[in-house]
Amino acid sequence: MMASLKESLAGPGFVILNAIRVLNIIAFLDIIAACAVMLVKISLLDSFFFFEAATHVMVAGVSIFLIVSELPFFRGYFDHNWPLLGQDSGFITLAAAMMILGVSVLGNLNTPATSQESLGLAFWRIVVSAGILTMVMSVINLITSFVFADRDLGVTARHVRVYGAVAPQKVVSRAGSHRSLHLSFKREETLPTYTPKSPARRQSSMRSMTRFPLKISGPVNMNDAASSKYSRDSSSVAMPNPAHHPAMTSGHV
């Protein structure tokens, strides 16, 4: 029943999650504006103002990075280098980062330099709204990460935000393609590797191949009938008559 309920929420979840994405970007832009206000209104009375300014710059930089992760760009980069912000992960990491940023922004209001009298009512409201909105959106992202996810099918809330009602089919097809790609890589890695042999090893292998056992038979019997007639005693062979030689018959002698 829960699986059918989550499948029915996949269609409306596409609209809901994309609306939440817009609110997330607005919250991050509000944090950047609050950091700019506090950076301009920073107190120069103490010599450690540089570190306070660096803190505001880092918070603004993290907000810009999270805005880029929410945009439909560089998905391959985040899937490979930042998997907790990629498509195969939910919004838990994003919610934790937003909660930390919201608490950090509101914590800066506990100084005289960032009080309502020092900042002014308009700038003070920007800082307060940035912290409260970010913390509220953190809780919303955490809830939606569990509501629109289906662990049995491997579908996350980010999948629903991108694919909508067809998210289960897309996830299954992607899993099949990744599995075939992994098997192909594994098959290529199991192929044997051939290394060229050094000349010394090649000579030693050829020398070992030429070493084969030789079968030495016994002495040959000279009286054996199977032996050649040329191997017998030559005493029985008659010498030819030299009178029949052509030199003798031609009369030159």
Protein Blocks (a to p, Z undefined) as FASTA:
>chain_A
ZZmmmmmmmmmmmmmmmmmmmmmmmmmmmmmmmmmmmmmmpcfkbmklmmmmmmmmmmmm
mmmmmmmmmpcghklmmmmmmmmlmmkbcfklmmmmmmmmmmmmmmmmmcfklmmklnop
klmmmmmmmmmmmmmmmmmmmmmmmmmpcfknopafklmmmnommlmmmmmmmmmmmmmm
mmmmmmmmmpccdddddfklmmmmmmmmmmccddddddddfkbmkbcfklmcfklpccdd
fklpmklmnopZZ
